[in-house]
Amino acid sequence: MKDILEAARDNELFSGIECEDFAEICSRLSLKAVRYKKDEIIMLCGAAVTFIGIILSGEIKIIKEDERGNVSMLTELSAPDTFGDVLACAGIMESPVTVMARSDAHILQIGSKNILSLCDKACAAHRRFVENLLRAIARKSFLLNRKIEILSRRSTREKLLAFLDFYGRGEKLFRVPYNREEMAHYLCVDRSAMSAELCRMRDEGLIRFDRNRFEIL
């Protein structure tokens, strides 16, 4: 368990918490480390939200499936990212999304029942933990707004340009964290149409690409 807690310290939820306080705050939280195989379900859509997850190793993806079976990928996360925090803090009882292991993953689960309730001593470590949690949620809200901005573009090309601009962050050569299928899910477009548009953009001299590596020309 010691190695697990040391890995968890890299997560933003424990930022600024001193070593001597870290052990105390962990003793007050309900912690459980669980290993998942690739493509295994971590949290199923419609299931009760009982924990906040910290990724100790590996990658996960958060997906949404509509009534017709169409899948949209909302985001992809890796260590030491956090998931389920927005749902837990919003008091949402059932998960509206499915969380799946994108690779073999090791997840630290923090029981969400009393996570926002300060302990009897109202210790500084717990207050700092809650502050970090709220800051993490605010950052995710910003990223969600950015995705909405990308998806609001009318054409597939406009969505791709906005997507590449966001992940490029001003660099000409960069990588995106998705394969083609995942990109199509993220952008809510047909994969074949998206691939064809990427090829047209390449032929027009706008971009070069090799798998998930892109260059803006």
C-alpha positions as CSV (number, residue, x, y, z in Angstrom):
1,M,0.0,0.0,0.0
2,K,2.9,2.3,0.7
3,D,4.0,2.2,-3.0
4,I,0.4,3.0,-4.1
5,L,0.2,6.0,-1.8
6,E,3.5,7.3,-3.1
7,A,2.2,7.0,-6.6
8,A,-1.0,8.9,-5.7
9,R,1.1,11.8,-4.4
10,D,1.8,12.8,-8.0
11,N,-1.9,13.5,-8.5
12,E,-3.1,17.1,-8.3
13,L,-5.6,16.3,-5.5
14,F,-2.8,15.9,-3.1
15,S,-0.8,18.9,-4.2
16,G,0.6,21.0,-1.3
17,I,-0.2,18.3,1.3
18,E,2.9,17.6,3.5
19,C,4.2,14.1,3.9
20,E,3.2,13.9,7.6
21,D,-0.3,15.1,6.7
22,F,-0.6,12.8,3.7
23,A,-0.8,9.7,5.7
24,E,-3.5,11.2,7.9
25,I,-5.7,12.3,5.1
26,C,-5.4,8.9,3.4
27,S,-6.4,7.2,6.7
28,R,-9.6,9.3,6.7
29,L,-10.5,8.5,3.1
30,S,-11.8,5.1,1.9
31,L,-9.1,4.0,-0.5
32,K,-9.0,0.9,-2.6
33,A,-6.5,0.0,-5.4
34,V,-7.9,-2.0,-8.3
35,R,-6.2,-3.3,-11.5
36,Y,-8.1,-3.5,-14.8
37,K,-7.3,-5.2,-18.0
38,K,-7.4,-3.4,-21.4
39,D,-11.0,-2.8,-22.5
40,E,-12.4,-3.8,-19.1
41,I,-15.2,-1.6,-17.7
42,I,-14.3,0.5,-14.8
43,M,-17.5,2.4,-14.4
44,L,-20.6,1.5,-16.4
45,C,-23.2,4.0,-17.6
46,G,-26.2,3.9,-15.3
47,A,-24.2,2.4,-12.4
48,A,-24.0,4.1,-9.0
49,V,-21.2,6.7,-8.6
50,T,-19.4,5.4,-5.5
51,F,-15.8,6.6,-6.0
52,I,-13.4,9.1,-7.5
53,G,-10.6,7.4,-9.4
54,I,-7.0,8.3,-9.6
55,I,-5.0,6.6,-12.4
56,L,-1.8,5.2,-10.9
57,S,-0.7,3.7,-14.2
58,G,-2.1,3.0,-17.7
59,E,-4.8,4.9,-19.7
60,I,-8.6,5.0,-19.6
61,K,-11.2,6.4,-22.0
62,I,-14.6,7.9,-21.1
63,I,-17.3,7.2,-23.7
64,K,-21.0,7.8,-24.3
65,E,-23.4,5.6,-26.3
66,D,-26.7,6.9,-27.6
67,E,-30.0,5.0,-28.1
68,R,-28.9,3.8,-31.6
69,G,-25.6,2.4,-30.4
70,N,-23.5,5.3,-31.7
71,V,-20.4,5.8,-29.5
72,S,-18.8,9.2,-28.8
73,M,-15.5,9.4,-26.9
74,L,-15.6,12.3,-24.5
75,T,-12.0,12.1,-23.3
76,E,-8.9,10.0,-22.8
77,L,-6.9,10.1,-19.6
78,S,-3.6,8.7,-18.3
79,A,-1.7,8.6,-15.0
80,P,-1.9,10.7,-12.8
81,D,-5.2,12.0,-14.0
82,T,-8.5,11.9,-12.0
83,F,-12.0,10.9,-13.1
84,G,-15.4,10.7,-11.5
85,D,-14.7,13.8,-9.4
86,V,-17.2,16.0,-11.3
87,L,-20.0,13.4,-10.9
88,A,-19.3,12.9,-7.2
89,C,-19.2,16.6,-6.3
90,A,-22.3,17.3,-8.3
91,G,-24.2,14.7,-6.3
92,I,-25.0,12.7,-9.5
93,M,-26.1,9.2,-8.3
94,E,-25.8,7.3,-11.6
95,S,-23.0,7.7,-14.1
96,P,-24.1,9.1,-17.4
97,V,-20.9,7.8,-19.1
98,T,-18.9,4.6,-19.3
99,V,-15.3,4.5,-18.2
100,M,-13.2,1.9,-19.8
101,A,-9.5,0.8,-19.6
102,R,-7.7,1.9,-22.8
103,S,-4.7,-0.2,-21.6
104,D,-4.0,-2.3,-18.6
105,A,-4.6,0.2,-15.8
106,H,-4.1,0.5,-12.0
107,I,-6.8,2.7,-10.4
108,L,-6.9,4.1,-6.8
109,Q,-10.5,4.5,-5.8
110,I,-11.5,7.1,-3.2
111,G,-14.9,6.6,-1.7
112,S,-17.0,9.6,-2.7
113,K,-19.7,9.5,0.1
114,N,-18.1,11.9,2.5
115,I,-15.3,13.3,0.4
116,L,-16.5,16.9,0.6
117,S,-17.3,16.7,4.3
118,L,-14.5,18.1,6.5
119,C,-13.3,15.8,9.2
120,D,-14.1,16.5,12.8
121,K,-10.8,18.3,13.3
122,A,-11.3,20.3,10.1
123,C,-7.6,19.6,9.5
124,A,-5.6,21.7,7.0
125,A,-4.8,18.6,4.9
126,H,-8.5,17.9,4.3
127,R,-9.2,21.5,3.5
128,R,-6.4,21.5,1.0
129,F,-7.7,18.3,-0.5
130,V,-11.1,19.9,-1.1
131,E,-9.5,23.0,-2.6
132,N,-7.5,20.9,-5.0
133,L,-10.6,18.9,-5.9
134,L,-12.5,22.1,-6.8
135,R,-9.6,23.4,-8.8
136,A,-9.4,20.2,-10.8
137,I,-13.1,20.4,-11.6
138,A,-12.7,24.0,-12.7
139,R,-9.9,23.0,-15.1
140,K,-12.0,20.2,-16.5
141,S,-14.9,22.7,-17.1
142,F,-12.5,24.8,-19.1
143,L,-11.4,21.8,-21.3
144,L,-15.1,20.9,-21.8
145,N,-15.9,24.4,-23.0
146,R,-13.0,24.1,-25.4
147,K,-14.4,20.8,-26.8
148,I,-17.8,22.4,-27.2
149,E,-16.1,25.1,-29.2
150,I,-14.5,22.5,-31.5
151,L,-17.7,20.6,-32.0
152,S,-19.6,23.8,-32.7
153,R,-17.7,24.1,-36.0
154,R,-20.0,23.3,-39.0
155,S,-17.8,21.2,-41.3
156,T,-15.5,18.2,-40.7
157,R,-12.5,20.3,-41.9
158,E,-13.3,23.2,-39.5
159,K,-13.6,20.7,-36.6
160,L,-10.2,19.1,-37.6
161,L,-8.5,22.5,-37.9
162,A,-9.8,23.6,-34.5
163,F,-8.8,20.2,-33.0
164,L,-5.3,20.4,-34.4
165,D,-4.9,24.0,-33.3
166,F,-5.9,23.0,-29.7
167,Y,-3.5,20.0,-29.5
168,G,-0.7,21.8,-31.4
169,R,-0.7,24.7,-28.9
170,G,1.3,26.8,-31.4
171,E,3.8,24.1,-32.3
172,K,4.2,23.0,-35.9
173,L,5.0,19.4,-35.1
174,F,3.1,17.5,-32.4
175,R,1.2,14.4,-31.5
176,V,-2.4,13.9,-30.6
177,P,-3.5,11.3,-27.9
178,Y,-6.0,9.5,-30.2
179,N,-6.0,7.0,-33.1
180,R,-8.3,7.6,-36.1
181,E,-11.3,5.9,-34.6
182,E,-10.9,7.8,-31.3
183,M,-10.5,11.1,-33.2
184,A,-13.7,10.5,-35.1
185,H,-15.5,9.7,-31.8
186,Y,-14.1,12.8,-30.2
187,L,-15.2,15.0,-33.1
188,C,-18.5,13.2,-33.5
189,V,-17.9,12.6,-37.2
190,D,-17.8,9.6,-39.5
191,R,-14.3,8.0,-39.5
192,S,-14.1,7.5,-43.2
193,A,-15.2,11.0,-44.0
194,M,-12.7,12.4,-41.5
195,S,-9.9,10.3,-43.0
196,A,-10.8,11.5,-46.5
197,E,-10.8,15.1,-45.3
198,L,-7.4,14.6,-43.7
199,C,-6.0,13.3,-47.0
200,R,-7.5,16.3,-48.9
201,M,-5.8,18.7,-46.4
202,R,-2.5,16.8,-46.9
203,D,-2.8,17.0,-50.7
204,E,-3.6,20.7,-50.5
205,G,-0.4,21.2,-48.5
206,L,-2.0,22.2,-45.3
207,I,-0.7,19.4,-43.1
208,R,1.5,16.3,-43.0
209,F,0.7,13.4,-40.8
210,D,1.9,9.9,-39.8
211,R,-0.6,8.1,-37.6
212,N,-1.1,10.4,-34.6
213,R,1.9,12.7,-35.4
214,F,0.9,15.9,-37.2
215,E,2.8,18.8,-38.8
216,I,1.1,22.1,-39.6
217,L,2.3,23.6,-42.9
